[in-house]
Amino acid sequence: MTVRTPVHESIDRVADEREHLEGYLTAIDRFASGVRELSVSSPSNSAATPRRPDGGVVLAGRSRWRTDQPSDRCEQVRDLFADTIYPYSVADLEEPEPLLETIAEEFGTDVAVALSPATDSQFSPTVKRATLAATSDRRDRCLAFQQAVAREADSLESAALTVESITDWLARADETPLLNLDFDALRTRHETLTEHRERCRALLADRQLTLQRTASHHASAGVRQRSVTEYLYSEFPSSYPVLSTTLRLEGVCAACQRAVRDHLTRRV
């Protein structure tokens, strides 16, 4: 039976993240499509009725929402965001986050302020363009992150093959006590352990190279693989499960090799 290690737990974690990203990207596309379909406010509409700081429209001494007015397009954008991107953006938070705070996290403070009911802003052509531009930028960053996560998945699969083959061999070898092995069998085991230690060191070197890479999509800023790894495994005992597992495995092989060498020297 294959020994389950943090590398296997990492594979599960990355699979969950890839599923989340697929939904996230779909939500971004739905939001962008909805924003494109909204008409913009004209200057005459934006000055037609006074509005309260809370977003209500003052009519005959009382305020109420006027969802049929172009001036309420910003509210429609906020509602659209709440129905699409928001659930994915806050999925890993324990406490609810205010909607406008999440919009600021996703699209920047300028867009959040332009869409805020407290600023009494209108869904002008400038606001629409800024919202769509920010959405496009966010999509590019998300695609770059998705690329880095896919690279992580490939790296984990490769690491798992090495770790599994070594741990399986150790489990089989442990079934035969060293006292039951003759000199040639001990020497063969010593040589095999040397090979496994070399494989561990090669895996460590490959993993370090992977962590130094970056991913980008179009003009988006590069996503550092190391940062992605730290994010993915933030709740793990170690932020670098492949490195920690491989180091421990190399240490086990080294200890086994010392025991074999001790038996060899006593039989010379």
Sequence and secondary structure as in RCSB ss.txt:
>XXXX:A:sequence
MTVRTPVHESIDRVADEREHLEGYLTAIDRFASGVRELSVSSPSNSAATPRRPDGGVVLAGRSRWRTDQPSDRCE
QVRDLFADTIYPYSVADLEEPEPLLETIAEEFGTDVAVALSPATDSQFSPTVKRATLAATSDRRDRCLAFQQAVA
READSLESAALTVESITDWLARADETPLLNLDFDALRTRHETLTEHRERCRALLADRQLTLQRTASHHASAGVRQ
RSVTEYLYSEFPSSYPVLSTTLRLEGVCAACQRAVRDHLTRRV
>XXXX:A:secstr
     HHHHHHHHHHHHHHHHHHHHHHHHHHHHHHHHS    HHHHTTS B TTS EEETTEEE  TTSGGGHHH
HHHHHHHHTTHHHHTTT SS   HHHHHHHHH HHHHHHH GGGT    HHHHHHHHHHHHHHHHHHHHHHHHHH
HHHHHHHHHHHHHHHHHHHHHHHTTS GGGS HHHHHHHHHHHHHHHHHHHHHHHHHHHHHT EE  TT   EEH
HHHHHHHTTTSS S HHHHHHHHHHHHHHHHHHHHHHHHHHH 
